[in-house]
Amino acid sequence: MKDFGVKRFIFSSSATVYGDPRYLPIDEAHPVGLGCTNPYGRTKYFVEEILKDVCIAEKGWSVILLRYFNPVGAHKSGLLGEDPLGIPNNLMPYIAQVAIGKQKELKVFGDDYPTKDGTGVRDYIHVVDLAVGHLAALRKLTTEDFTGCKVYNLGTGKGYSVLEMIAAFERASGRKIAYHVVDRRQGDIAAAYSDASLAQKELGWKAEKEIDEMCFDTWTWQVANPKGFSDSENMEIT
């Protein structure tokens, strides 16, 4: 990048850099790095620190760190969606695969958290809202007076439990989601949801799509691609 004079950078970071939150909702001032609960969060934190140091060490760099909360959903056309290999690690594609019959049942990791129904609570954001957030960050990054490094949360500011997500997907798909509760998963936390007001104030961005639309768009993609992209060799995107 330096060789070609590229000094503008948008980094896709993650809310996992906050670790187990000290307070909710989580704003950009929340401590990062100290309580990362998994390797994914630590790698995001390390890259953030490298980019911050670059901005201090060399003049002329413009960097925006976008801390995603939990991206879900698909394009409403059903052409673009999430197709994880093997058993999904994330909740939404796991639920979708159970609904379509690709997986037998969903494992709910713990129901004894200090949350509304005992299951983990997360801030889910539609991937289209996330894409719009990137465009807003790009506009900010390319203004003449922007330099240095700036951090923004991208989330809805609303937390939904695992059981609430199951219920929402059942509404979207019209199908019953089989699940059973197992032990907590190492590295999981009770709850995490964002304060994304800074992005609204400085980027003019706010998440628009609600949880039912996230589930409906995921289901639209899953129905169109019951075996994932491997079953869509002749798919054309226009």
C-alpha positions as CSV (number, residue, x, y, z in Angstrom):
1,M,0.0,0.0,0.0
2,K,2.8,2.4,0.9
3,D,4.6,1.7,-2.4
4,F,1.5,2.8,-4.3
5,G,0.6,5.7,-2.2
6,V,-2.5,4.1,-0.7
7,K,-3.1,5.6,2.8
8,R,-6.9,5.1,3.2
9,F,-8.0,2.0,4.9
10,I,-11.4,0.6,6.2
11,F,-10.9,-2.4,8.5
12,S,-13.7,-4.9,9.1
13,S,-13.2,-5.4,12.8
14,S,-15.5,-7.0,15.3
15,A,-17.3,-6.4,18.6
16,T,-15.4,-9.4,19.9
17,V,-12.6,-7.0,20.7
18,Y,-14.6,-5.8,23.7
19,G,-14.6,-9.2,25.2
20,D,-17.1,-9.9,28.1
21,P,-18.6,-6.4,28.4
22,R,-18.2,-4.3,31.5
23,Y,-21.4,-2.4,30.7
24,L,-24.3,-2.4,28.2
25,P,-24.9,-1.1,25.6
26,I,-21.3,-1.1,24.4
27,D,-19.9,2.1,23.0
28,E,-16.6,2.8,21.3
29,A,-15.1,4.0,24.6
30,H,-15.4,0.5,26.1
31,P,-12.0,-1.1,26.9
32,V,-10.7,-3.5,24.2
33,G,-8.2,-6.3,24.1
34,L,-8.1,-7.0,27.8
35,G,-11.0,-9.4,27.9
36,C,-11.1,-11.0,24.5
37,T,-12.7,-14.4,24.9
38,N,-11.5,-16.1,21.7
39,P,-8.6,-16.1,19.1
40,Y,-10.9,-14.3,16.5
41,G,-11.4,-11.3,18.8
42,R,-7.7,-11.2,19.7
43,T,-6.6,-11.1,16.0
44,K,-9.0,-8.3,15.3
45,Y,-7.7,-6.4,18.3
46,F,-4.1,-6.9,17.1
47,V,-4.8,-5.5,13.6
48,E,-6.6,-2.6,15.1
49,E,-3.6,-1.7,17.2
50,I,-1.3,-2.0,14.2
51,L,-3.4,0.4,12.2
52,K,-3.6,2.9,15.1
53,D,0.2,2.8,15.4
54,V,0.6,3.3,11.6
55,C,-1.5,6.5,11.9
56,I,0.7,7.7,14.7
57,A,4.0,6.8,13.1
58,E,3.3,8.2,9.6
59,K,1.4,11.3,8.6
60,G,-1.3,11.2,5.9
61,W,-3.0,7.9,6.9
62,S,-6.8,7.8,7.2
63,V,-8.2,4.7,8.8
64,I,-11.7,3.7,9.9
65,L,-12.2,0.7,12.2
66,L,-15.8,-0.7,11.8
67,R,-16.7,-2.9,14.8
68,Y,-19.4,-5.3,13.6
69,F,-21.7,-6.9,16.0
70,N,-23.4,-10.0,14.6
71,P,-24.0,-9.9,10.8
72,V,-26.8,-12.1,9.5
73,G,-29.3,-12.3,6.7
74,A,-28.9,-12.4,2.9
75,H,-29.7,-10.3,-0.1
76,K,-33.5,-10.3,-0.6
77,S,-33.1,-11.7,-4.1
78,G,-32.0,-15.0,-2.7
79,L,-28.9,-15.0,-4.8
80,L,-26.3,-14.0,-2.1
81,G,-26.2,-15.6,1.3
82,E,-24.1,-17.4,3.9
83,D,-23.0,-20.9,3.1
84,P,-20.7,-22.2,5.9
85,L,-18.8,-25.5,5.4
86,G,-19.7,-28.3,7.8
87,I,-21.8,-27.6,10.9
88,P,-22.2,-23.8,11.2
89,N,-20.5,-22.0,14.1
90,N,-22.9,-19.1,13.9
91,L,-26.5,-19.1,15.0
92,M,-28.5,-17.9,12.0
93,P,-27.1,-20.3,9.3
94,Y,-27.4,-23.1,11.8
95,I,-31.1,-22.4,12.4
96,A,-31.6,-22.1,8.6
97,Q,-30.0,-25.4,7.9
98,V,-32.3,-27.0,10.6
99,A,-35.3,-25.5,9.0
100,I,-34.4,-26.7,5.5
101,G,-33.6,-30.2,6.8
102,K,-29.8,-30.1,6.3
103,Q,-29.2,-30.3,10.0
104,K,-31.3,-32.4,12.4
105,E,-31.5,-30.0,15.3
106,L,-30.0,-26.9,16.7
107,K,-27.7,-27.0,19.8
108,V,-28.4,-24.2,22.2
109,F,-25.2,-23.6,24.2
110,G,-26.5,-22.9,27.7
111,D,-29.8,-21.7,29.2
112,D,-28.5,-20.5,32.5
113,Y,-27.1,-17.1,31.6
114,P,-28.3,-14.0,33.5
115,T,-30.6,-13.0,30.6
116,K,-34.3,-12.7,29.9
117,D,-34.7,-16.5,29.1
118,G,-31.3,-17.8,30.1
119,T,-29.8,-18.0,26.6
120,G,-27.2,-15.7,25.1
121,V,-28.2,-12.3,23.9
122,R,-26.6,-10.7,20.8
123,D,-27.0,-7.6,18.6
124,Y,-27.8,-9.0,15.1
125,I,-27.4,-6.7,12.1
126,H,-28.6,-7.3,8.5
127,V,-25.7,-7.7,6.0
128,V,-27.3,-5.1,3.8
129,D,-27.3,-2.6,6.6
130,L,-23.6,-3.5,7.1
131,A,-22.8,-2.8,3.5
132,V,-24.6,0.6,3.7
133,G,-22.5,1.3,6.8
134,H,-19.3,0.6,4.7
135,L,-20.4,3.1,2.1
136,A,-21.1,5.7,4.8
137,A,-17.6,5.0,6.2
138,L,-16.1,5.4,2.7
139,R,-17.7,8.8,2.3
140,K,-16.3,9.9,5.6
141,L,-12.9,8.5,4.8
142,T,-12.6,10.5,1.5
143,T,-13.5,13.9,3.0
144,E,-10.6,16.3,2.8
145,D,-10.4,17.0,6.5
146,F,-10.4,13.4,7.7
147,T,-7.1,12.0,8.9
148,G,-5.9,9.6,11.6
149,C,-7.9,6.7,13.0
150,K,-11.6,6.6,14.0
151,V,-13.7,3.7,15.4
152,Y,-17.4,3.1,14.8
153,N,-19.8,0.4,16.1
154,L,-22.1,-1.1,13.5
155,G,-25.1,-2.6,15.2
156,T,-28.8,-2.1,15.9
157,G,-28.6,-1.4,19.6
158,K,-31.1,-4.2,20.3
159,G,-30.3,-7.5,21.9
160,Y,-32.1,-10.8,21.0
161,S,-31.7,-14.1,22.8
162,V,-31.2,-17.4,21.1
163,L,-34.8,-18.5,21.8
164,E,-36.1,-15.2,20.4
165,M,-34.1,-15.8,17.3
166,I,-35.6,-19.3,17.0
167,A,-39.1,-17.9,17.3
168,A,-38.4,-15.2,14.7
169,F,-37.1,-17.8,12.3
170,E,-40.1,-20.0,12.8
171,R,-42.3,-17.0,11.9
172,A,-40.3,-16.3,8.8
173,S,-40.1,-19.9,7.6
174,G,-43.4,-21.3,8.9
175,R,-41.4,-24.3,10.2
176,K,-40.7,-25.6,13.6
177,I,-37.1,-25.4,14.6
178,A,-36.0,-28.5,16.6
179,Y,-33.4,-27.7,19.3
180,H,-31.9,-29.0,22.5
181,V,-29.9,-27.3,25.2
182,V,-26.4,-28.4,25.9
183,D,-23.6,-27.1,28.1
184,R,-22.2,-23.6,27.6
185,R,-19.6,-23.2,24.9
186,Q,-16.1,-21.9,26.0
187,G,-15.6,-18.3,25.0
188,D,-19.3,-17.4,24.9
189,I,-20.6,-14.5,27.0
190,A,-24.1,-13.7,28.4
191,A,-25.0,-10.6,26.4
192,A,-23.5,-8.0,24.0
193,Y,-25.3,-5.3,22.1
194,S,-24.2,-2.0,20.8
195,D,-24.5,1.7,21.2
196,A,-24.2,2.8,17.6
197,S,-25.1,6.4,18.1
198,L,-21.7,7.7,17.1
199,A,-22.1,6.2,13.6
200,Q,-25.5,7.8,13.3
201,K,-24.1,11.2,14.4
202,E,-20.9,11.2,12.4
203,L,-21.6,8.9,9.4
204,G,-25.3,9.6,9.0
205,W,-25.8,5.8,9.3
206,K,-28.4,3.8,11.2
207,A,-29.4,0.1,10.9
208,E,-32.9,0.0,9.3
209,K,-33.8,-3.7,9.1
210,E,-35.5,-5.6,11.9
211,I,-35.0,-9.2,13.0
212,D,-38.0,-10.6,11.1
213,E,-36.6,-9.2,7.8
214,M,-33.2,-10.7,8.7
215,C,-34.8,-14.1,9.2
216,F,-37.0,-13.8,6.1
217,D,-34.1,-12.9,3.8
218,T,-32.0,-15.8,5.2
219,W,-34.9,-18.2,4.6
220,T,-35.4,-16.9,1.0
221,W,-31.7,-17.7,0.3
222,Q,-31.8,-21.1,2.0
223,V,-34.9,-22.2,0.1
224,A,-33.3,-21.1,-3.2
225,N,-30.1,-22.9,-2.2
226,P,-31.1,-25.9,0.0
227,K,-27.6,-27.5,-0.4
228,G,-25.8,-24.2,-0.5
229,F,-23.9,-22.7,-3.4
230,S,-22.8,-26.2,-4.4
231,D,-26.3,-26.7,-5.6
232,S,-26.3,-23.5,-7.6
233,E,-23.7,-24.0,-10.3
234,N,-25.7,-22.3,-13.0
235,M,-26.7,-19.3,-10.9
236,E,-26.5,-16.0,-12.6
237,I,-26.3,-12.7,-10.7
238,T,-27.6,-9.6,-12.6
